Amino acid sequence: MDTGDGRWRPKAATKEEPGGGRAGSAEPTRNTAKPTRKIGGTVRDRAAEELRNRILTGALAPGTRLDLDAVCAEFGASRTPIREALLELSYEGLVEVAPRSGITVIGLIPRDVLDNFTILGILAGKAAEWAAARITAEQLDEIRSLADEVTAAAGDTAGRSHQSLVAAFGRHRPSPVSMAGLPVSTTDM
């Protein structure tokens, strides 16, 4: 929540959140807010993911200053994992961490988003070109079979084929990179 002084602090409890409700009311409160914590993962990973999502969705606007103590309180964590999460976001270019000055959200501007999609489109196109040049007859038959399943499922108004399609794609999900015969990791080089 922006407090008006340009710093972000956690929201105060509301009726929809734990600790909310009307004063003096016997009416039970329900928590309809989405949980901010996931099961599994480290505090640092969860904090980085949540803050990244807030920045990318605009909930934390560019120029917003983050109060480290408030973020630590919200995540119920010490300063070290939160600081590490913020450093990760700074490596991604989403926040600026300035010594003795604090943390400022940089965020994304529309031009950055367009640039990213342009680069992704070019890379995906090149990977598809390489895949098409290197595809085997067996791989092509498998792709045609999967395409036929998708076409058949498109006419299934009851949705019965959906689960079988998900299972089929889960069994074999070739990436353009693997189909192009390119190394997937440095150990494949």
C-alpha positions as CSV (number, residue, x, y, z in Angstrom):
1,M,0.0,0.0,0.0
2,D,1.3,3.4,-0.9
3,T,1.2,5.6,2.2
4,G,1.4,8.9,0.3
5,D,5.0,9.5,1.2
6,G,6.2,7.4,-1.7
7,R,7.0,4.4,0.4
8,W,5.2,1.0,0.2
9,R,3.9,-0.7,3.4
10,P,1.7,-3.7,3.8
11,K,-2.1,-3.1,3.8
12,A,-3.9,-2.8,7.0
13,A,-6.3,-5.6,7.9
14,T,-9.7,-5.4,6.2
15,K,-12.9,-7.4,6.4
16,E,-11.6,-9.7,3.7
17,E,-8.3,-10.4,5.4
18,P,-7.4,-11.9,8.8
19,G,-8.0,-9.6,11.7
20,G,-10.5,-7.6,9.7
21,G,-14.2,-7.1,10.3
22,R,-16.5,-4.5,11.8
23,A,-15.8,-3.3,15.3
24,G,-18.3,-4.7,17.8
25,S,-19.8,-7.0,15.2
26,A,-20.4,-10.6,16.0
27,E,-20.4,-11.3,12.3
28,P,-17.6,-13.8,11.4
29,T,-15.1,-12.7,8.9
30,R,-14.1,-14.7,5.9
31,N,-10.7,-14.7,4.3
32,T,-11.4,-14.3,0.6
33,A,-7.9,-12.9,-0.3
34,K,-5.5,-15.1,-2.1
35,P,-2.8,-16.5,0.1
36,T,0.6,-14.8,-0.4
37,R,2.6,-17.9,0.7
38,K,3.0,-21.1,-1.2
39,I,3.8,-24.4,0.3
40,G,7.5,-25.3,-0.3
41,G,10.3,-23.1,-1.5
42,T,12.4,-20.8,0.5
43,V,11.3,-17.5,2.0
44,R,13.6,-15.8,-0.4
45,D,12.0,-17.5,-3.4
46,R,8.5,-16.8,-2.2
47,A,9.2,-13.2,-1.5
48,A,11.0,-12.7,-4.8
49,E,8.1,-14.3,-6.7
50,E,5.4,-12.2,-4.9
51,L,7.2,-8.9,-5.2
52,R,8.0,-9.7,-8.9
53,N,4.3,-10.4,-9.5
54,R,3.4,-7.1,-7.8
55,I,5.9,-5.2,-9.9
56,L,4.9,-6.8,-13.2
57,T,1.2,-6.4,-12.6
58,G,1.6,-2.8,-11.6
59,A,0.5,-3.2,-8.0
60,L,3.9,-1.7,-7.1
61,A,4.3,1.2,-9.5
62,P,7.7,2.4,-10.9
63,G,9.2,4.9,-8.5
64,T,7.7,3.4,-5.4
65,R,10.2,3.1,-2.5
66,L,10.0,-0.2,-0.6
67,D,10.3,-0.2,3.2
68,L,12.5,-3.2,4.0
69,D,11.2,-3.5,7.6
70,A,7.6,-3.5,6.3
71,V,8.3,-6.1,3.7
72,C,10.0,-8.3,6.3
73,A,7.0,-7.9,8.6
74,E,4.6,-8.8,5.8
75,F,6.5,-12.0,4.9
76,G,7.2,-12.8,8.5
77,A,10.9,-13.1,7.7
78,S,14.2,-11.7,8.7
79,R,16.0,-9.1,6.7
80,T,18.5,-11.5,5.1
81,P,16.2,-13.5,2.9
82,I,14.2,-10.4,1.9
83,R,17.3,-8.6,1.0
84,E,18.4,-11.5,-1.1
85,A,15.0,-11.5,-2.8
86,L,15.4,-7.8,-3.6
87,L,18.9,-8.3,-4.9
88,E,17.5,-11.0,-7.2
89,L,14.9,-8.5,-8.5
90,S,17.7,-5.9,-8.9
91,Y,19.6,-8.4,-11.1
92,E,16.4,-8.7,-13.2
93,G,16.2,-4.9,-13.5
94,L,12.9,-4.6,-11.6
95,V,14.2,-2.7,-8.5
96,E,17.2,-0.5,-7.7
97,V,19.0,-1.2,-4.5
98,A,21.0,1.8,-3.4
99,P,23.2,1.6,-0.3
100,R,21.9,3.8,2.5
101,S,19.2,5.1,0.1
102,G,16.8,2.2,0.0
103,I,15.0,0.2,-2.6
104,T,13.1,1.8,-5.5
105,V,10.8,-0.1,-7.9
106,I,12.0,0.4,-11.5
107,G,9.3,-1.8,-13.1
108,L,8.7,-2.2,-16.8
109,I,7.7,0.4,-19.2
110,P,5.5,-0.5,-22.3
111,R,8.6,-0.2,-24.5
112,D,10.4,-2.9,-22.4
113,V,7.5,-5.3,-22.8
114,L,7.4,-4.8,-26.6
115,D,11.2,-5.3,-26.8
116,N,10.9,-8.5,-24.8
117,F,8.1,-9.9,-27.0
118,T,10.0,-8.9,-30.1
119,I,13.1,-10.8,-28.9
120,L,11.1,-13.8,-27.9
121,G,9.3,-13.9,-31.3
122,I,12.6,-13.8,-33.1
123,L,14.1,-16.5,-31.0
124,A,11.1,-18.7,-31.3
125,G,11.0,-18.2,-35.0
126,K,14.6,-19.1,-35.4
127,A,14.3,-22.2,-33.2
128,A,11.2,-23.3,-35.3
129,E,13.3,-22.8,-38.5
130,W,16.1,-25.0,-37.1
131,A,13.6,-27.6,-35.8
132,A,12.0,-27.8,-39.2
133,A,15.3,-28.3,-40.9
134,R,16.3,-31.1,-38.4
135,I,13.1,-32.9,-37.7
136,T,12.9,-36.6,-38.2
137,A,10.1,-38.5,-39.9
138,E,9.2,-40.1,-36.5
139,Q,9.0,-36.7,-34.8
140,L,6.9,-35.3,-37.6
141,D,4.5,-38.2,-37.4
142,E,4.2,-37.6,-33.6
143,I,3.4,-33.9,-34.2
144,R,0.8,-34.8,-36.8
145,S,-0.8,-37.3,-34.4
146,L,-1.0,-34.7,-31.6
147,A,-2.4,-32.1,-34.0
148,D,-5.1,-34.6,-35.0
149,E,-6.0,-35.2,-31.3
150,V,-6.3,-31.4,-30.8
151,T,-8.6,-31.2,-33.9
152,A,-10.7,-34.0,-32.6
153,A,-10.9,-32.5,-29.2
154,A,-12.0,-29.1,-30.6
155,G,-15.3,-30.7,-31.7
156,D,-15.8,-32.3,-28.2
157,T,-18.3,-29.9,-26.6
158,A,-18.6,-32.0,-23.5
159,G,-14.9,-31.5,-22.7
160,R,-14.1,-35.2,-22.3
161,S,-11.0,-35.1,-24.5
162,H,-9.4,-32.3,-22.5
163,Q,-7.9,-34.6,-19.9
164,S,-6.6,-37.0,-22.4
165,L,-5.0,-34.2,-24.3
166,V,-3.4,-32.8,-21.2
167,A,-2.0,-36.3,-20.5
168,A,-0.7,-36.6,-24.1
169,F,1.1,-33.3,-24.0
170,G,2.4,-34.1,-20.6
171,R,4.0,-37.3,-21.9
172,H,5.8,-35.5,-24.7
173,R,6.4,-31.8,-24.8
174,P,9.1,-31.2,-27.3
175,S,10.6,-27.8,-27.2
176,P,11.7,-26.1,-30.4
177,V,15.3,-26.1,-29.0
178,S,15.3,-29.9,-28.4
179,M,13.7,-30.5,-31.7
180,A,16.3,-28.4,-33.5
181,G,19.0,-30.7,-32.2
182,L,20.6,-27.9,-30.2
183,P,22.1,-28.6,-26.8
184,V,19.6,-28.1,-24.0
185,S,22.2,-27.6,-21.3
186,T,25.9,-27.0,-21.0
187,T,26.4,-30.7,-20.2
188,D,25.0,-31.6,-23.7
189,M,27.7,-29.5,-25.4
